[in-house]
Amino acid sequence: MKVLILGAGQVGGTLAENLAKESIDVTLVDNDPIRLRELADRLDIQTIEGWASHPDVLRRAGADDVDMLVAVTSSDEVNMIACQVCYSLFRTPTKIARVRSTSYLTREGFFSKEHMPIDVLINPEEVVTKHIHELLRHPGALQVLDFADGRAQLVAMRAYYGGPLVGQALSFLREHMPKVDTRVAAIFRRGQAIIPQGDTVIEVDDEVFFIAAREHIDAVMAELRKVERPFKRITIAGGGNIGASLALAVENDFAVKLLEYNIPRAKYLADKLTKTVVLQGDATDRDLLLEENIEQCDAFCAVTNDDEVNIMSSLMAKRLGVRQVITLISKPAYVDLVQGGDIDIAVSPQQATTSSLLSHVRRADVVRVHSLRRGAAEAIEAIAHGDAKSSKVVGKKISDINLPPGTTIGAIVRGNDVLIAHSNLVVEPDDHVILFLIDKQHVRAVERLFQVGLSFF
């Protein structure tokens, strides 16, 4: 597969790095020669310097011979024009664009072949908002990921001292919760991945990934740590695109306060949001936080455009008594540095956006991809096609499928039923199979498992 990426920023660079590791032919276009040189020295990719929407630059980058265009420059307009040029001049098969402005996104029918020929739209603010909203719904979770339109969820949690399952083998979970079916897909202990077995014992501070039907998630979470009270009061620092969309998404579920430094923006948000209390002020102002009774707040979400402001305001809020802080961090190097201390959860918008993009790059019928642990691991939802003769998975028990090393099947979604993947479960045509890979170098082997042989046709 040949992929042309426009924009070498955090998202474009992260995507190029992910694809290059999987031996995909990547060409990266940007007008910053220093950034291109830095990536070319590190990755096995081709780089082209130039303006991403110009036809001559796109031709030099091989737009007439690529399978997919991914336009993720910082400009909505450049991304959209590049897709139009690739459609009109080069007939590029698949065109993906990052578009942020709601002025474009709210125009029904605008993104079509007749008007603006973009096949897939990626809106980072929407992706991050949904991610944080799920974390607020599940206090104590590090990640909450949807599969099969939300019927199944994969949740990451840190095992805390005193949790019912800590110190017990995983087989005890099934005995202890006979009415709830779940599977631990992976465990990360001191940064190292462990493939879980029935006799694997959960230790304090283990990062545990488990999968279950949506309605059973809270019950399983209670086994790994003390039961958390539901969040009631939320404070959001930053009234930009993400802060505004997050407040709009959660103000009917929680009591929400939003801090915005810019006076005109604060006034605009006060008019737009119906239930959110909008306060004009600096999120790092200790006196302001105390005045607003920050110690009574359940969750503090720092989502300004400045990493340093997000980190400092989160640390201050935590030390003043907030139960959980969720911090938006754009610089990947900061994420591992701060998460797990006073900052409970660090959210990377680049990682979330990359996950959305990866599902469109995968071969076979892969409908959803979630990049985990800063890209080291991956969860995939693939649809099984074919029959017992043409498929390597259809008609086989889970225990008989030749999975690559470090790969586990967590669950199968069949219609509206979520079936946890026990060894005797047989895969049927059109099943949505949810897999967990602790090592992404085996992604291609997983894709080959779900590719149908020619005999089926």
Buried (B, 14 or more C-beta within 10 A) or exposed (E): BEBBBBBBBBBBBBBBBBBBBBEBBBBBBBBEEEBBEBBBEEBEBBBBBBBBBBBEBBBBBBBEEBBBBBBBBEBBEBBBBBBBBBBEEBEBEBBBBBBBEBEBBEEEEEBEEEEBBBBBBBBBBBBBBBBBBBBBBBBBBBBBBBBBEEBBBBBBBBBBEEBBBBBBBBEBBBEEBEEBBBBBBBBBBEEEBBBBEEEBEBBEEBBBBBBBBBEBBBBBBBBBBEEBEEBEBBBBBBBBBBBBBBBBBBBEBBBBBBBBBEEEBBEBBBEEBEEBBBBBBBBBBBEBBEEBEBEEBBBBBBBBEBBEBBBBBBBBBBEBEBBBBBBBBBEBEBBEBBBBEBBBBBBBBBBBBBBBBBBBBBBBBBBBBBBBBBBBBBBBBBBBBBEEEBBBBBBBEBEEBEBBEBBBBBBBBBEEEBBBBEEEBBBEBEBBBBBBBBBBEBBBBBBEBBBBEEEEE
